[in-house]
């Protein structure tokens, strides 16, 4: 790896040592030797918008950034270092470059499958080729799209998405579900047809309770395409966090928010729900490492925003 990525990695390991110290467990290497402590690494993207190639070197703000080959290399490197990795996306996979116009989403889903994504949710632009167009491309995805608050029963997507999925990592159960944005007024009706939008707060409470209390998950993640925050009175990730229980982490999208670190918000029970989002177009890869002490019951998180640029490939 080139120097810049090494610097980021050293900074991350330093933070990891601080998290370990906060748990009273010493350094990160000591974590690996403690049978009671499990490290979960969550990698995430949002609003990639069909950005397959890096931004061109044209003097623009984002020149030279992004690119799926670089992201894949970064993900692969992290997987060689960490045994328990989840790779997640918060929607708007489609629309934004000629690749989508030419291939209708096949390329994006094929690449995400090859990269080993574990799950994604749906964004409003994922309807840009209509429900039929999205359904046509789903066979190219070997990972589920999670959408708990869209009722697709009267559409071609009936039975082709899931409300949630449970992953098991080294004795941990991680429940992941998706909540999506209201399509009316945002997407042409002919593109989403008889899709029924369900209240995201009510649905999130239902899903989180199911995952935490019935499925007995140790950790619950919401993939959200609601947007981080708004000046107007709209449901956002901030409002969702304040209005729910049992959600440990919200990975967001839609507003293209470049967050340097997660925001912690107290939920209805006075417990912390973390919110994170890492911009758009695959410029960054979000990384959250959670350390679970199964013996003492505590957990700590270390975050990093990993730039995706030419130095990643070395």
LUMBA-401712 format. One record per residue (C-alpha): residue number from 1; x, y, z. Coordinates in Angstrom, 1 decimal, always signed. Layout:
<sites>
   nr       x       y       z
  NUM       X       Y       Z
...
</sites>
This chain:
<sites>
   nr       x       y       z
    1    +0.0    +0.0    +0.0
    2    +1.1    +3.6    -0.6
    3    +2.0    +5.9    +2.2
    4    -1.3    +7.7    +2.5
    5    -3.2    +4.5    +3.1
    6    -0.6    +3.3    +5.5
    7    -1.0    +6.6    +7.5
    8    -4.8    +6.0    +7.6
    9    -4.2    +2.5    +8.7
   10    -1.8    +3.5   +11.5
   11    -4.2    +6.1   +12.7
   12    -7.0    +3.5   +12.7
   13    -4.9    +1.1   +14.7
   14    -4.0    +3.9   +17.2
   15    -7.7    +4.5   +17.7
   16    -8.3    +0.8   +18.0
   17    -5.8    +0.8   +20.9
   18    -7.7    +3.6   +22.6
   19   -10.9    +1.6   +22.2
   20    -9.2    -1.5   +23.6
   21    -7.9    +0.6   +26.5
   22   -11.3    +1.9   +27.2
   23   -12.5    -1.7   +27.6
   24    -9.6    -2.4   +29.9
   25    -8.2    -5.0   +27.4
   26    -4.9    -3.4   +26.3
   27    -4.0    -3.1   +22.7
   28    -5.7    -4.4   +19.6
   29    -3.4    -7.5   +19.4
   30    -4.4    -8.3   +22.9
   31    -8.0    -8.3   +21.8
   32    -7.3   -11.1   +19.3
   33    -5.9   -13.2   +22.2
   34    -8.9   -12.7   +24.4
   35   -11.5   -15.4   +23.7
   36   -14.3   -13.3   +25.1
   37   -13.7   -10.4   +22.7
   38   -15.0   -10.5   +19.1
   39   -14.2    -7.8   +16.6
   40   -16.8    -7.0   +13.9
   41   -15.6    -4.9   +10.9
   42   -18.4    -3.1    +9.0
   43   -17.5    -1.6    +5.7
   44   -20.1    +0.5    +3.9
   45   -20.9    +2.7    +0.9
   46   -23.9    +4.7    -0.2
   47   -25.1    +6.6    -3.3
   48   -22.4    +5.1    -5.6
   49   -24.5    +6.1    -8.6
   50   -23.0    +3.8   -11.2
   51   -19.5    +5.3   -10.7
   52   -17.4    +2.4   -12.1
   53   -14.3    +4.4   -13.1
   54   -12.5    +7.0   -11.0
   55   -13.5   +10.6   -11.6
   56   -11.5   +12.0   -14.5
   57    -8.4   +14.2   -14.0
   58   -10.2   +17.3   -15.2
   59    -9.5   +19.8   -12.4
   60   -12.8   +19.1   -10.7
   61   -13.2   +18.8    -6.9
   62   -13.4   +15.0    -7.1
   63   -10.8   +14.4    -9.8
   64    -9.0   +11.0    -9.5
   65   -11.2    +9.8    -6.7
   66   -13.2    +6.6    -6.5
   67   -13.3    +3.6    -8.8
   68   -14.5    +0.1    -8.2
   69   -11.1    -1.6    -8.8
   70    -9.6    +0.5    -6.0
   71   -12.5    -0.1    -3.7
   72   -12.3    -3.9    -4.4
   73    -8.6    -3.8    -3.5
   74    -9.2    -2.0    -0.3
   75   -12.0    -4.4    +0.7
   76    -9.8    -7.4    -0.2
   77    -6.9    -6.0    +1.9
   78    -9.2    -5.5    +5.0
   79   -10.6    -9.0    +4.6
   80    -7.1   -10.5    +4.7
   81    -6.6    -8.7    +8.0
   82   -10.0    -9.2    +9.7
   83   -12.0   -12.4    +9.9
   84   -15.5   -10.9   +10.6
   85   -16.4    -8.4    +7.9
   86   -19.7    -7.2    +6.6
   87   -19.9    -5.1    +3.4
   88   -23.1    -3.1    +3.1
   89   -24.6    -0.4    +0.8
   90   -27.3    +2.1    +1.7
   91   -28.9    +2.5    -1.8
   92   -28.8    +4.5    -5.0
   93   -26.6    +1.9    -6.7
   94   -27.9    +3.0   -10.1
   95   -27.9    +6.2   -12.2
   96   -25.2    +8.8   -12.8
   97   -22.9    +7.5   -15.6
   98   -23.3    +6.1   -19.1
   99   -22.7    +2.6   -17.7
  100   -26.2    +2.6   -16.3
  101   -27.7    +3.9   -19.6
  102   -25.9    +1.2   -21.6
  103   -26.3    -1.8   -19.3
  104   -29.3    -1.0   -17.1
  105   -27.6    -1.9   -13.8
  106   -26.2    -5.3   -14.8
  107   -22.6    -4.0   -14.4
  108   -23.2    -2.5   -11.0
  109   -24.8    -5.5    -9.5
  110   -22.2    -7.9   -11.1
  111   -19.3    -5.9    -9.7
  112   -20.9    -5.7    -6.2
  113   -21.4    -9.4    -6.3
  114   -17.8   -10.0    -7.2
  115   -16.7    -7.6    -4.5
  116   -18.7    -9.7    -1.9
  117   -21.4    -7.3    -0.7
  118   -23.5    -8.9    +2.0
  119   -26.6    -6.7    +1.6
  120   -27.9    -3.4    +0.3
  121   -31.1    -1.4    +0.5
  122   -32.9    +0.5    -2.3
  123   -32.6    +4.2    -3.1
  124   -35.0    +6.3    -5.2
  125   -32.7    +6.1    -8.2
  126   -32.8    +2.3    -8.2
  127   -36.3    +2.8    -9.7
  128   -35.0    +4.9   -12.6
  129   -35.5    +2.0   -15.1
  130   -38.8    +1.1   -13.4
  131   -39.6    -1.8   -11.2
  132   -39.4    -4.1   -14.2
  133   -35.9    -2.9   -15.0
  134   -34.8    -3.4   -11.4
  135   -36.3    -6.9   -11.3
  136   -34.6    -7.8   -14.5
  137   -31.2    -7.0   -13.1
  138   -31.7    -8.8    -9.7
  139   -30.3   -12.2   -11.0
  140   -26.9   -10.4   -11.2
  141   -26.9    -9.8    -7.5
  142   -25.9   -12.7    -5.2
  143   -26.7   -10.6    -2.2
  144   -30.2    -9.5    -0.9
  145   -31.8    -6.1    -1.2
  146   -33.4    -5.3    +2.1
  147   -36.5    -3.1    +2.1
  148   -38.9    -3.5    +5.0
  149   -41.1    -0.5    +4.4
  150   -42.0    -1.0    +0.7
  151   -44.9    -3.4    +0.0
  152   -44.2    -4.9    -3.4
  153   -47.1    -7.4    -3.4
  154   -48.8    -5.9    -6.5
  155   -45.6    -5.5    -8.5
  156   -42.9    -7.5   -10.3
  157   -40.7    -7.3    -7.2
  158   -43.1    -9.4    -5.0
  159   -40.9   -11.9    -3.1
  160   -37.7   -10.6    -4.7
  161   -36.5    -8.4    -1.8
  162   -36.3    -9.2    +1.9
  163   -37.2    -7.1    +5.0
  164   -34.1    -8.2    +6.9
  165   -31.3   -10.7    +7.1
  166   -29.3   -12.2   +10.1
  167   -25.6   -12.8    +9.8
  168   -23.5   -14.9   +12.1
  169   -19.9   -13.9   +12.8
  170   -17.8   -15.8   +15.4
  171   -20.7   -16.4   +17.7
  172   -22.3   -13.0   +17.2
  173   -25.7   -12.6   +15.5
  174   -26.0    -9.4   +13.5
  175   -29.5    -8.4   +12.2
  176   -29.6    -6.1    +9.2
  177   -32.8    -4.5    +7.8
  178   -33.6    -1.7    +5.3
  179   -35.8    +1.3    +5.4
  180   -36.4    +3.4    +2.2
  181   -37.5    +6.9    +1.2
  182   -41.0    +7.9    +0.2
  183   -41.2    +7.7    -3.6
  184   -44.2    +9.9    -4.3
  185   -43.1   +13.3    -5.5
  186   -39.5   +12.0    -5.9
  187   -39.9    +9.2    -8.5
  188   -42.3    +9.1   -11.5
  189   -45.3    +7.0   -10.6
  190   -45.0    +4.9   -13.7
  191   -41.6    +3.7   -12.4
  192   -42.8    +2.4    -9.0
  193   -46.4    +1.6    -9.9
  194   -48.3    -0.1    -7.0
  195   -45.5    +0.0    -4.5
  196   -46.9    +0.9    -1.1
  197   -44.8    +3.1    +1.1
  198   -45.1    +2.1    +4.8
  199   -44.1    +4.4    +7.7
  200   -40.4    +4.0    +8.2
  201   -40.4    +4.7   +11.9
  202   -43.1    +2.2   +12.7
  203   -41.5    -0.4   +10.4
  204   -38.0    +0.2   +11.9
  205   -39.4    -0.3   +15.4
  206   -41.1    -3.5   +14.3
  207   -38.0    -4.9   +12.5
  208   -35.5    -3.9   +15.3
  209   -37.7    -5.5   +18.0
  210   -38.0    -8.7   +15.9
  211   -34.3    -8.9   +15.4
  212   -33.3    -8.0   +19.0
  213   -36.0    -9.8   +20.9
  214   -37.2   -12.7   +18.8
  215   -34.1   -13.4   +16.7
  216   -31.9   -12.6   +19.7
  217   -29.4   -10.6   +17.7
  218   -26.4    -9.1   +19.5
  219   -26.3    -6.1   +17.1
  220   -28.9    -4.5   +14.9
  221   -28.1    -2.4   +11.8
  222   -30.5    -0.3    +9.8
  223   -29.6    +0.4    +6.2
  224   -31.4    +3.7    +5.5
  225   -32.0    +5.7    +2.4
  226   -34.0    +8.3    +4.2
  227   -31.3   +11.0    +4.4
  228   -29.1   +12.1    +7.3
  229   -30.9   +15.3    +8.3
  230   -33.2   +18.1    +6.9
  231   -34.2   +21.6    +7.8
  232   -37.8   +20.8    +6.9
  233   -40.0   +18.4    +8.8
  234   -39.1   +15.1    +7.0
  235   -38.1   +11.8    +8.4
  236   -34.3   +11.5    +8.5
  237   -31.8    +9.2   +10.1
  238   -31.5   +11.6   +13.0
  239   -35.3   +11.5   +13.6
  240   -35.3    +7.7   +13.1
  241   -32.7    +7.2   +15.7
  242   -34.5    +9.4   +18.3
  243   -37.9    +7.7   +17.5
  244   -36.9    +4.0   +17.8
  245   -35.5    +1.3   +20.1
  246   -33.1    -1.6   +19.6
  247   -31.1    -0.1   +16.6
  248   -27.4    +0.0   +17.3
  249   -26.3    +1.5   +14.0
  250   -27.9    +3.4   +11.1
  251   -25.9    +3.3    +7.8
  252   -27.4    +6.1    +5.8
  253   -27.7    +7.4    +2.2
  254   -29.6    +9.8    +0.0
  255   -28.2   +13.1    +1.2
  256   -24.6   +12.4    +0.1
  257   -23.4   +13.5    +3.5
  258   -19.6   +13.4    +4.1
  259   -19.4   +12.5    +7.8
  260   -16.0   +12.5    +9.3
  261   -17.2   +10.2   +12.1
  262   -20.5    +8.7   +13.2
  263   -23.0   +10.7   +15.2
  264   -24.3    +9.2   +18.4
  265   -28.0    +9.9   +19.2
  266   -30.0    +8.7   +22.2
  267   -32.9    +6.5   +21.3
  268   -36.3    +6.2   +23.1
  269   -34.6    +4.1   +25.7
  270   -31.8    +6.5   +26.3
  271   -29.3    +4.2   +24.6
  272   -26.9    +5.2   +21.8
  273   -27.8    +4.7   +18.1
  274   -24.8    +5.6   +15.9
  275   -25.4    +7.2   +12.4
  276   -22.9    +7.2    +9.6
  277   -22.7    +8.1    +5.9
  278   -19.7    +8.5    +3.6
  279   -20.6   +10.9    +0.8
  280   -21.3    +9.5    -2.7
  281   -19.9    +8.0    -5.8
  282   -17.6    +5.5    -4.0
  283   -15.2    +8.3    -3.1
  284   -14.9    +6.8    +0.4
  285   -15.3    +3.5    +2.1
  286   -16.7    +3.7    +5.6
  287   -15.2    +1.5    +8.2
  288   -16.6    +0.8   +11.7
  289   -14.9    -1.7   +14.0
  290   -16.9    -2.9   +16.9
  291   -15.3    -4.8   +19.8
  292   -17.7    -7.0   +21.8
  293   -16.6    -8.2   +25.2
  294   -18.8   -11.3   +25.5
  295   -17.6   -11.9   +29.1
  296   -18.1    -8.4   +30.5
  297   -20.9    -7.4   +28.2
  298   -19.3    -4.1   +27.0
  299   -18.7    -2.9   +23.4
  300   -16.6    -0.2   +21.9
  301   -16.5    +1.2   +18.3
  302   -13.6    +2.7   +16.3
  303   -14.4    +4.5   +13.0
  304   -12.5    +5.5    +9.9
  305   -13.2    +7.0    +6.6
  306   -11.0    +5.4    +4.0
  307   -10.4    +7.5    +0.8
  308   -10.6    +5.5    -2.4
  309    -7.9    +6.8    -4.7
  310    -4.9    +5.7    -6.7
  311    -2.7    +5.0    -3.7
  312    -5.0    +2.2    -2.7
  313    -3.8    +0.0    -5.5
  314    -0.1    +0.6    -4.7
</sites>
